[in-house]
């Protein structure tokens, strides 16, 4: 092999690796689109009517990465005092949406999860020695395969929720995406955001009402689709 080949081959290999990384990196700059689109037929008939008939789509170029369908109305424990406290009003394990994942992803614990259709249930981080200090906020979207989560109120507590989600990852840890309070309800929503360094989110607003009361409300929060816990 000539000297030219010895120099060129590593450079070419490196360039190809960089190109591949650029195409597949989850930190790629995504774009947001609102699509008038019914939730997938694969979602159970007891859940589909509770979802909005529009999807929040995140795209890498012309390729879909995520599609979110949020609840048409979420039932809350109480009316949120502010945007910063909105997530505190959601009952644990409540189903608040569905996501179609079109490309392999990594969750907030850096676990891989496969493309597919998942329900999103509201989870609270346990306040114990294994979890303290690993995130700024204790709120998470817990992903459960839609084929196994088939009833709107079928999962109502922490343990069944994390057990069902634990089948998504090789580690057995539930697949989670971080939820963060929105700093403001102002401006156009939904919108892409970077709430803190190395985190990318979509800010969403979901209609809500206080349980057992004719009192309307709304939830504004950040759903972090890229970012991971503090090690």
N, C-alpha and C positions, 0 to 999 in steps of 0.2 A: 504494500500500500504506500502510495506517495505521501510526502509531507502535506500536500494540499488536502488529501483525503483525511489525514489524521486531524487536521484543524476543522475541516468543514463538517464531518460527520457528527461530532459532539454538538456543534452549533446548530446543525439541522435538527438533531434529536431534541435539543433543548427548546428550539423554536416550536417544534410539533407539540411538545408537552405543554408549553405555555398556551398554545392555541387551543388544545383540548381543555385545559383548565378554564380558559376564558369562556368556552362554550358551556361548561357544566357547572361553574362556580355558583353556589346558591346566593352569593353576595352580588351577583350581576344586577345591574340597574333594571328593575322591572317597571313596567308601565301599568296603569290602572284603566279598566274599562267597565262600564255598567252595561249589562246585556239583559234585555227582556227575554228571560229564559226560564221555563218551568224547572223545578227540581227534578233530578233524574228519576226515572220510573223504578229504578232498583231500590229506592228508599221505601220503607214500609208505608202502606196506605194510612196507617194511624199517625204518621209523622208528616208526610208530604203536605197535607192541608194546613199545617201550622206554620209553614215556611213561606217566605216572600216569593213572588213569581219573577224575581229578578236576581241576577247573579253579579257579585263583585268579582271580576276577573283580574288576575295578575299575570302579565305576559312578559316573556323574554323574547323580544322581537315580535314575531308572529306566532310564537309557540306558547300555548297555555302552560302555566306553572301551577296556579291555584284557581279554583272557583269556589266562592263562598255563597251559601244561601242562609241568611239569618232568619230568626223567628219573625213572624208578622207582628207578634206582640209577646213580650216576656212578662211573666207574672213575678212581681217583686215582693219581698218581705215588708218593705217600707219605701216611701218616696225618698229618693236620694237628696241629700242636703245640697250637694254640689257635684260638679263633674269629677272632682278628686275623690269623692266618696261613693260614686255610682256603683262600682263593682261590689261594694259591701252589701248592697241590697239584693243581690242574686242568691237564691237558695242553692246550697251545695248540691251538686249532681244534676242541677236543672239543665235540660237540653236547650241550648240557645242558637244552634245552627248546625249546618252540615258543610263539609268541604270535600271537593273532588281534587285529589292530588295527582297531577299529571306527570311529574318527574320525581325520581327518588330524592328524598330530603333527609335532613338531620334535625332532630328536635332540640328543645332547650337544654336537655341533658347530653346532647351530642350523640344520641342514639339514632341509627338509621331507621327510617320507615319507608315502606314501599309505596309506589303509586296505588291509588285506590280511592274508594268512597268511604268517608268516616263521618260519624256524628261528632259534634262538639258539645261536651258537657262541662259545667263549671266546677273547677276543683280548687280547693284551698290547700296550700302547702302545710304539711304537719309541722307543728312548732316543737321540734325535738332536736337533739344534738346532731343528727345526721343532716339536717336541713337548714339550721340557723345560719344566717349570713351568706347563703348561696344565691340569693336574689334580692332585688330591691323591694319587690312586692310579692305577696303570697298568693296571687291569683293566677290561675292557669286554665287554658282550654285543654281538656283531656280528650284525646282522639280514640274512638272506638269503632271497629269495623261496622259499617252500616248493616251488613248482612246478619250481625248478631245483636245489634241494638235496634229492636223492632217495635218498641212501645214508647210513646211519649213520656209516660211516667213509669216506665219499666225499671229504671234504675233510680233510686231515690236516696242513696247514701254512699259514703266514701269507699268502703271496702269493695262492694260489688263493682263500682266504677273502675277502680284501679286494677282489679283482677281482670276485668274484661279488656281494658286497655293494655295490660301487661303482655297480652298475646301478640301485640303489634311489633314489639322489639325483641331482639335476640337476648338482651339482658334480662328481660322480664319486668323491667321498670316501665311504668305507663308512659305512653307517648304524649308529650306535652308541648304546648306553645305558650309562651308567657303572655299574660294580659297585664296591661298597665293602665292606670287612670290617665285620662286625657287632661292635659294642662288647661285646655280651653275648649269651649263648644263653638267658638267663632270660626268663620270662614267656611269654605266649601268642604263638605263631608259627603262621601268618603274621600280620603286623600292619603297619599303615601307620606311617610314621615320617618325621621330618625330620632326617636325619643332620647336616646343616649348613644354614646360612642359604640360602634360595632353592633348596633341593633337597627333593624329595619322593620317597620310596622305599617299597617294600614289602619287609619283612624276611621271608625264606623259609628253610626248612630242608629240605634234600634228602638222602635216603639215599645212601650212598656205600660203596665198598669199595676197598681197595688192590689195584692190578692184580697179578695172579698170586699173590695171597695170600688166604687165607680170613680176612681181617681187616676187620671192619665199621667204618664211620665215618659221619660226617654232615657236611654243609656248611651253615653258617648264614652268610648274607650279605645285603647290601642291594642291591636292584636299583632304580636311580634312574630313575623314569619321567618326572620333570620336573626340569630343571636343565641348565646348560650350562657349557662350559669357561671357564677364565680367559682373558680376552683380553689 
